[in-house]
Amino acid sequence: MIDKNSPIPLYYQLEEHIKDLIEKGDLVPGDALPPEREYAEKYQISRMTVRQAFTQLVNDGYLYRLQGKGTYVADWKIEQPLQGLTSFTEDMKARGLKPGSQLVHFETIPATSQVAKQLAIQEYGPVYEIKRIRLADQIPMAIETNYLSANLIKGLTEQIVNRSLYDYIEGEQNFRINHATQIIESSIADKLEAKYLKIASGAPVMLIQRNTFLQDGTPVEFVKSIYRADRYKFMIQMKR
Ligand code: GLP
């Protein structure tokens, strides 16, 4: 498991090994990890190295520590209700997490026929194409690609999309976002998506497509998102 001849740092190898055990379900939320000393003996590495791996996993949300007790496997899948039409920024703040975005791409392009259809505009009409990695407490949760008509939503900039798109649409542009349809499908991360989301290539993800509308039915955004399946679960209340 740990290869001392490898150029890959030992702490990182151990980190990946523990992540693997969590992802395969060999370690489940609430499980206590063996003490640092045991890992150090088992793999013939220093306790410092083990501590470094644990600390990194704690920072990344895989593990948590209980003072004087030990280190445990965390369960922090975000449980996202499907009823409310909320923004990523609102969702994270409601959970006490710090929302963030890493902008991958921001461009005004002529709408393709697919995007034009979704936004009910003319083909080749100007649309913003915005790709952001969405972060919660600096941890990547999702990749979102938004399309918005540049004739409807005016003045979008990189600075604005680094904050909240919904805040801008409602707070600055005075539109009221009214309803949306959302489709959720399962998939696996390709190489680039895995890199952006800091997960293994081939790890499960959820594809979410959202079409959002103003009260009069005008489409305001068309969004394709890729959410980490190890960090998200969806909840809906049902009544019969
Ligand atoms: C969610 C939705 C997106 C929407 C975004 C707006 O993540 N899935 O469709 O564009 O929220 O978030 P914010 O206002 O933080 O930019």
Boltz pocket constraint, residues with backbone or C-beta under 6 A from the ligand:
constraints:
  - pocket:
      binder: B
      contacts: [[A, 86], [A, 87], [A, 88], [A, 89], [A, 90], [A, 144], [A, 146], [A, 161], [A, 163], [A, 164], [A, 165], [A, 166], [A, 167], [A, 210], [A, 221], [A, 223], [A, 225]]
      max_distance: 6.0
